[in-house]
Amino acid sequence: MGACKAAPWLLATNVLFGAVAGYEIATGIEETTTPLVGLIGFGIDMYEPLCGAACHDILWRAELSCSTPNPTGSPGYIRHNPSSGRPIQDFLTSASCFATDVSYLTSIAYCFNQYCGAGADNIPVWELEKAWRKYVASGEEPQWTYGEALRQSQETLQDSEPRLWENGLLNYTAVLDAERYDAVYGSFKTYKYAETSHARYGIIILVLGAGVPILLTLAGYLPWGSTISHRLEPYFSASIYKGYNMRILPFWLGNAATVGQALYIFSFFSLNLVISAVDYHYHWPHRMYESRNIEPLYYLANRTGVLAFAIAPLVILLASRNNILLWLSNWSHGTFIVLHRWVGRAFVIQSIVHSIVELYIYVIRGRYPHEETKTYWIWGAVATVAAVAILISGITWARRTHYELFLISHIVLTIFVLIGSWYHVQLLYFGDRGYENWLYACFAVWGADRLLRLLRIAKTGIRISKVTELSDELVRVDIEGVRWDISPGTHAYAYFPSLNWRVWENHPFSVVSTARIQRSRQAKTPGGDTPDSSSTASRDNAFRIEKTVGVTARSLDCKKIMTTTAGVTLYIKKSRGMTSSLRQSLEVTTLLEGPYKDRSHEGLMKCDRLVCLAGGVGITGVLEFAATHPNSKLYWSMKESDAPLAQDLEGVINSMDEARVEVGQRFNVADILDSESEAGYKTVGVMVCGPEGLCDDTRALVTRMGRHRKNVSYELAVEAFSW
């Protein structure tokens, strides 16, 4: 069964990485920065050791004898506090000056010894030597080691009284007062704790978001897990609102989730709210902030920004066709698409909160006019605006009525979000905070999915398919030479680039084995001819399922006629998009991306009885289930206009042990399920594929019966390709 879904993702990947690489070269970022691996507190040690960072932070502001005064009108000499933006000094001290100035080296060595050594933080000497090389001269090797500088400071202070450094020219070995040191040390400690907490909670939200489907799947394999799962299934599979699930809610409000999906969504949003609001430490006076009210606002802005980055890889993963969670869990692709939308909304909300809080901070501090023109700010604004645009353009009305436009804009805006976010943090922190590593995870997930799609297409290769027009609305597409293991639930994405030359456009379809159709058709008609539209069987409201005399002889004829079991067949209902160009006897260039299996339907094949309900072209979604399960019955209803499809599949249907086909009228699904439930089976599987109303009605009936019939366990699978 196919729904009109186009996905120009293959080109988008090249655009994304090409834009990043091109802008790096143009701005020189790639040559001047080396991003650190890890996150703050998890591979990146911020302010380590704290005592060394505090000593350095106080003394690096001092004017040294080798410092260069700021020439009038010369830019680049006034340094600013990265948080407040206030001028720090009107002179420039080079790395070589820091590395050779005796007063600076002896002062910072004395501070290291006083606050980091024995009796203080008890930092080992080897760690202090490492911190010395890290902090003292901005990466340049100092002329003395820490030990040598400490000896020089001790010798100097033997001949003079210790002198506190307050401000001004540092041309002596200075001692820092405890109050000033404690203020900076405490500020760095709380800031480091905040940044480590941001990273920790980001990891938690990402791991739990991706891990819950796996953990719940594994729980089902425990001795008690299967029993509990079957007991809860009727409750978790039910819709949260009046039976709506596949059908659109009134006023285009979207699709109602199932109870299970809603629990995941509610838990995810609740966790986001909690970890955005808890576990903050404060310190006053603070080295970076001029008031008590600013500090918590900065921490909130950074927390929500990091959480948005942490959620981003999960958003992309949930939408991926080659989602690893599809292999490691028994959740369906449709469920992951629902979660993708809601997790994406959480990402946008966190991004908006981050942007609003940052904007408020800079406005009340009077820094907004200065910051808004900076490149990092502009890129951050681009990312936020693009995220909001994704949220607005993703409303149900846009997806359903202008899907092609929605999907293209969705991809383009996502690219702007990722690129804007990357340059926002790269231009602001130059890779020393590890924030961009969250985005590298996004690029990896996106790139891996696109690569696997290309490999699936390449493995099948370019094919020429034959189009047979069954009616004005229906076509059969036979693709020869494709050797796939077609199991129940197999689907693929078909590209027909020669129809409109939009090579990226593709649609999902259930896959049927061509050999199965041909074999049954030849068994039905000895000469192998397709019955004409006036055949008696096709006009009846039900096909007679009987063993016909002479089947063995016809089977022998089939062996002579069929020369290969390769090939797949797609049944397509035309729409306004690409499929409307499919015409009788047309041979079209075809690319197949697949096969994709669906683990969420595996439980159906283990049921004592399988009931397959199909509506119209939805037969393709249940055909393999009905034909493969040892005890199944097919119920297939369709409109009069779909009767040619029934004629084309008449041989397949007649080859089944039990099947009922209704043309021009609907089955009473409630009566069917009641009858099957009262037959004495312990487990009944229900597979439904067809119109949204049929799917929702079946879901409501099965879940209600599962809650009230304790002697029968139900397994429900709904497939409508309404992604």
C-alpha positions, 0 to 999 in steps of 0.5 A: 500500500502506498501513500504519497511521500517524497524524500529528497534526503540524498541531496540534502546530506551533500548540501549539509556537509558541503555548507559546513565545509565551505563556510569553515574554509571561508572563515578560517575556523577549521585552521584556527580551532581544534574542537575537544573530544567529549563534554564538560565533565566527561572528557573535557576538564574545565578549570582543572585544577580549580586552584590553578585556574583561579590563580591564573584568572586573577594574575593574567589581568595584570599589566606586566613590564613587557605589556604593550599599551593600546595605541590610540585607534588601534583595534584588538587591544581592549579585552572583554570579559566573555560573559559581561562584555565589560573592558578588562584592560587597555593593553595587550600582553603576548604569550611570549611576555607571559612566558618570560616575565619574572614577576608574573611567573614568580607570583603565579607560582607562589599562588599555586603553592599557597592554594594548590599545594600541601595544606590546601587542595593537595594537588600533586606536584606533577599535576601542578606542572601540567597545569603550569604549562596549560595556564601560564603562557597560553600554550607557549612553554614558560622559561621556567618550570613550576618548580623553578619558578616557585624557588625563585619566588621563595628566594625573592620573598625571603628578602622582602615582605609579602605584598598583596597585588590589587591592580596596576603594574605587576613588577614584583612577586605578589601575593593574592589575598584570600577573599579575592581568591575565594571569590574567583575559586567559588565562581569557577567551582559553581560554574564548572558544576553547572556545566558538568550538570548540563552535560550529565542531564543531556546524556540522561535525556538522550540515553533514556529517550533512545533506551526505553524502547530497547529496555521494554522490548528486552523486558518482554523476553523475561519469563514474566515479561511476556505475560505482563506485556499481553495483559497491558497491550489492550490498554497501551494500544488504545487511542487516547481520544475517542478511537482516533489514531489514523484519522485526523482529529477535528479542526486538523489538530493532528493524530491522537496517540495511543496510550503507550505512545502518550505515556512515552511523550508525557514522560519525556516532556516531564523529564525535560521539565524536571532536569531543566529546573533542578540541581543548580548551585550558586556563589556570590560574589561571582567572578562573571556576573555583576548581580545575584539575579543574573547567575541563575538566568545564565545557568538556565539558558545554558541548561536549555541550550545543552538539552536542545543539543542533546535531544537533536540526535534523537529527533533525527534518529527517530525519523530515520528509515535505518533507525537502529532502534527498529532492529533492537526493539519491537516498536514500529516505524509508525510509532517512531515517527509519532515520537519524532514529531513530539521529541522534535517539539521538545527540541524546539521548546528548549531552543526557544527558552534558551533564546528568550532567556539569553535575549533577556539577559543581554537586554537587561545588561545593556549588551544586546545592541553590541551582541546582535551584530556578532556572527555567533549571535546571528547564526544562533538566531538563524537556528532558532528561527528555522526551528520555529519555522519547522514547528509551524510548517509541520502542522497536520494541514500542511503535511496532508495538503502540501506534503511535497512542499512540507517535506522539502522545507522540512529538510532545508530548515533542518539544515539551517538549524544544524549549521546555525547551531554549529557556527553559533557555538563554534564562533563563540567558544572555538570548540573548547566546550564540546557543545559541537559534539552533540551536533556531530552526533546529529551529522553521524546519524543523518549521514549513516541513514543516507549512506545505508539508503544509497547502499540498499538502492545500489544493491538492487541496482537500476531496474526497468519495471512494467506498468499494467493499468488495472483501472483509472485509479490502480496500476500494477508495477512488476519489477523483474530480477529482484531477489528478496526474501519477502516476509510478512511486513516487508516494504520498500521505497520506490523511485521512478526518476524517469517520470518527472526527473525528480530523482529524490522523490520516492514512495513507500509500498508493501511488497508482494512476490511476483512469483506468488502472483504469477503462480496462482494466476497460472494455476487458476487459468491453465493457459496462464491468461488473466481472466477478463473483467466479465468472469463470474468469480470477479462479479460475485461478492465472495470468492469460493475457496475450494480445491479444484480438480486438475490443480496438479496438472496446472501446477506442472504447466506452471513449472514449465512456464515460470523460469524464475522466482525473482521479481517483486510487484507493487500495487499502486493507487494513483494520486496527484503526485508522481504516481499519477504519471503511471500508465498502461504498458509504460516501462519506467526506470525504477530504483528500489530502496529496501527491503525493510522488515518490520519486527513489530509484527513478528508476534502475529505469526506466533498466534494460534489464529490470524485474522487479516482485515484489508480495505481496498489496496490495503490488501498488499499489506496483509497478503503475505501474512494471510498467505504465510500463517498456517491458520489465517483467514482473510477478510477483504472489502473494497469499493466497486472501482477497486474490483479490477484489483480483486480480479488480478489477485483472484488466483492468490486469494483462491489459493488460500484456505480461508478468505472472504472478499466483498465488493461494494460493501463493508464487513461488520468487523465487530461480528468477525472479531466476535466469531473468531474470539469464540472459536476457542483460540488462546491467542488471536492476531489481528492484522489490518491495513486499509482506510483510516476509518477501518484501522481506527475502528479495528483498533478500538474493537480489539483493544476493548475486547482485549480488556474484557475477554480474559480467556483470549489474548490479542495481538494487534498490528495496524499498517496504513503508511500514514507517516 
